[in-house]
């Protein structure tokens, strides 16, 4: 009887998996020397694979040159340690901003190519911007969505444009790829974004991103108002609040992902 051939394996993937398993067994960042010993890989081989994993954001390297699993990989594995209720943390801050600005404060998170409104703080005034919890908006027509796209760089923005065809909502929507790339990358670098009637005429917003202890984006915080009432001076308070919420989530600013 003819023997079946063994299933073919890809050596570099096997080695990468072995390294990830080894890192996961440590509660603290681990050295290259230790990982090389644990996996029986030559230090030079382990080093090359680890840095490919870093490039793909599955592994991080701390200031001392030690390795740890990235926030992205932990979230993909549904590690319970990442199930922080960022809404509970954000609500008191949102209410303070609402009372100070007298406008609607929104908390959004990303799902695929849209942002979802997951929490809001509504002002006690008759005329205000109303966002329904659970409603969705394409990334390219919201301030926080543009920042999320900007964090992915030109390649990520191009992929988004190809998937969605950049639907136009108003005459101010960024519906050309070149201008969208410039806008999104610029927003991500400066740390805030404006929506200038790009989703709805007469409505504008200012948004910032919230980060967790792994430096990953978990949500967006924004203020929405009729465009004639929106004030640029809100920006400082919004940025400071975003930093305060992120700090409560364990974010250390040096862990921010470079754009």
C-alpha positions in Angstrom: 0.0 0.0 0.0 1.3 3.4 -0.9 1.9 5.6 2.1 0.3 9.0 2.2 2.7 11.9 2.1 2.9 13.9 5.3 1.2 17.2 5.3 3.5 19.9 4.1 4.5 22.5 6.6 5.9 26.0 6.2 9.0 26.2 8.4 9.0 29.9 9.1 5.4 29.8 10.2 6.1 26.9 12.5 9.1 28.8 14.0 7.0 32.0 14.4 4.3 30.0 16.2 6.9 28.5 18.5 8.2 31.9 19.4 4.8 33.3 20.1 4.1 30.3 22.3 7.3 30.9 24.2 6.6 34.6 24.7 3.1 33.8 26.0 4.6 31.7 28.8 6.2 34.7 30.4 4.3 37.3 32.5 7.0 39.9 31.7 8.9 40.9 28.5 11.5 38.3 27.6 15.0 38.6 26.2 16.1 37.2 22.8 18.6 34.9 24.6 15.8 33.3 26.6 13.6 32.9 23.6 16.4 31.4 21.6 17.0 28.8 24.4 13.3 28.0 24.8 12.8 27.4 21.1 16.1 25.9 20.1 16.4 28.5 17.4 19.7 30.3 16.6 19.6 33.8 18.0 20.0 35.2 14.5 17.0 33.2 13.2 14.9 34.1 16.2 15.8 37.8 15.8 14.7 37.9 12.1 11.4 36.2 12.8 10.7 38.3 15.8 11.2 41.5 13.9 8.9 40.3 11.1 6.3 39.7 13.8 6.9 43.2 15.1 6.5 44.6 11.6 3.1 42.9 11.5 2.2 44.1 15.0 2.0 40.6 16.6 4.9 41.3 18.9 6.2 44.4 20.6 9.8 45.3 21.8 10.3 47.4 24.9 12.9 50.0 25.6 15.3 47.4 27.0 15.1 45.3 23.8 12.8 42.6 25.4 9.9 41.0 23.6 6.2 40.8 24.5 2.9 39.9 22.7 1.2 43.0 21.1 -2.1 44.3 22.1 -3.3 43.5 18.6 -2.6 39.8 19.0 -4.0 39.6 22.5 -7.3 41.2 21.2 -7.4 38.8 18.3 -7.2 35.9 20.8 -10.0 37.4 23.0 -7.7 37.5 26.0 -10.0 38.4 29.0 -7.3 40.8 30.2 -8.2 43.2 27.4 -12.0 43.4 28.2 -11.8 46.8 29.8 -15.1 48.6 29.9 -13.9 51.8 28.2 -17.5 53.1 28.1 -17.7 53.0 31.9 -14.4 54.8 32.1 -15.3 57.5 29.5 -18.9 58.4 30.7 -17.9 60.7 33.6 -15.4 62.6 31.3 -18.1 62.8 28.6 -20.6 64.3 31.0 -18.1 67.0 32.1 -17.4 67.9 28.4 -21.1 68.0 27.7 -21.7 70.4 30.6 -18.7 72.6 29.6 -19.5 72.8 25.9 -23.3 72.5 26.0 -23.1 70.1 23.0 -23.4 66.4 22.3 -20.4 64.2 23.2 -20.0 60.9 21.4 -18.1 57.7 22.0 -17.5 55.5 18.9 -15.6 52.3 18.1 -14.6 50.8 14.8 -16.2 47.7 13.3 -14.7 47.0 9.8 -15.1 50.0 7.6 -17.5 51.9 9.9 -17.6 53.6 13.2 -20.4 52.6 15.6 -21.8 55.1 18.2 -21.7 53.2 21.5 -22.3 56.0 24.0 -23.3 59.6 24.2 -23.8 62.5 26.6 -26.7 64.8 25.5 -26.9 68.5 26.5 -30.0 70.0 28.2 -30.9 72.2 25.3 -33.7 72.0 22.7 -31.5 72.1 19.6 -28.6 69.7 19.6 -27.0 67.1 17.4 -28.7 63.7 18.0 -26.7 60.5 17.4 -28.5 57.2 17.9 -26.5 54.6 19.9 -25.9 51.7 17.6 -25.9 53.8 14.4 -23.0 53.6 12.0 -21.1 55.9 9.7 -18.4 55.2 7.1 -14.9 56.0 8.4 -14.1 58.7 5.8 -17.0 61.0 6.8 -16.3 61.3 10.6 -13.4 62.9 12.4 -12.5 59.9 14.5 -12.9 57.6 11.5 -10.5 59.6 9.4 -7.9 59.3 12.3 -8.4 55.6 12.4 -7.8 55.4 8.7 -4.8 57.6 9.1 -3.2 55.2 11.6 -3.2 52.6 8.8 -1.1 54.8 6.5 -1.5 55.1 2.7 -1.8 51.4 2.0 -4.7 51.0 4.5 -6.5 54.0 3.2 -6.2 52.8 -0.3 -7.6 49.4 0.6 -10.5 51.1 2.4 -11.2 53.2 -0.7 -11.2 50.1 -3.0 -13.6 48.3 -0.7 -16.1 51.1 -0.2 -15.7 53.3 -3.3 -15.8 56.4 -1.0 -19.6 57.2 -1.1 -20.3 60.9 -1.1 -22.7 62.2 1.6 -22.3 66.0 1.1 -20.4 68.2 -1.2 -17.7 68.4 1.4 -17.1 64.6 1.7 -13.6 63.4 0.8 -14.5 61.3 -2.2 -11.0 61.3 -3.9 -8.3 59.0 -2.8 -5.5 61.5 -3.0 -7.2 64.1 -0.9 -8.5 61.5 1.6 -4.9 60.1 2.1 -3.6 63.6 2.8 -6.4 64.4 5.2 -6.4 61.1 7.1 -2.6 60.9 7.5 -2.5 64.6 8.6 -5.2 64.1 11.2 -3.5 61.0 12.7 -0.2 62.9 12.9 -1.6 65.9 14.6 -3.7 63.9 17.1 -7.2 65.3 16.3 -9.6 65.7 13.4 -12.4 68.0 12.3 -15.5 66.9 10.5 -16.5 69.9 8.4 -20.0 69.0 7.3 -18.6 65.9 5.6 -21.4 63.5 6.8 -24.2 66.0 7.1 -24.5 69.6 6.1 -24.9 72.0 9.0 -23.1 69.6 11.4 -19.5 69.6 12.4 -17.4 67.7 15.0 -14.0 67.5 16.5 -12.6 64.1 17.4 -9.7 62.4 19.1 -8.7 58.8 19.6 -8.6 56.7 22.8 -5.8 54.2 23.4 -5.4 51.2 25.7 -2.4 50.0 27.6 -1.0 48.3 24.6 -1.0 51.5 22.6 -3.9 50.3 20.4 -6.9 52.4 19.4 -10.0 51.3 21.2 -12.4 54.1 20.6 -13.0 57.7 19.4 -14.2 60.6 21.5 -15.9 63.6 19.7 -18.1 66.6 20.2 -20.8 67.2 17.6 -22.6 70.5 17.1 -24.3 72.7 14.6 -21.4 74.0 12.5 -22.1 77.6 13.4 -21.8 76.8 17.2 -18.7 74.6 16.9 -15.7 76.3 18.6 -12.0 75.7 17.9 -11.2 76.5 21.5 -12.9 73.2 22.5 -9.9 71.4 21.1 -7.6 71.7 24.1 -10.2 70.3 26.5 -11.0 67.5 24.1 -7.4 66.5 23.7 -6.8 66.6 27.4 -9.9 64.5 28.1 -8.8 61.9 25.5 -5.4 61.7 27.2 -7.0 61.4 30.6 -9.3 58.5 29.5 -6.5 56.8 27.7 -4.3 57.0 30.9 -7.1 55.3 32.9 -7.1 52.6 30.3 -3.4 52.1 31.0 -2.0 53.9 28.0 1.6 55.2 28.1 2.2 57.8 25.4 5.5 56.4 24.3 3.6 53.3 23.1 1.7 55.2 20.4 1.9 53.6 17.0 4.0 55.7 14.6 2.2 56.8 11.4 
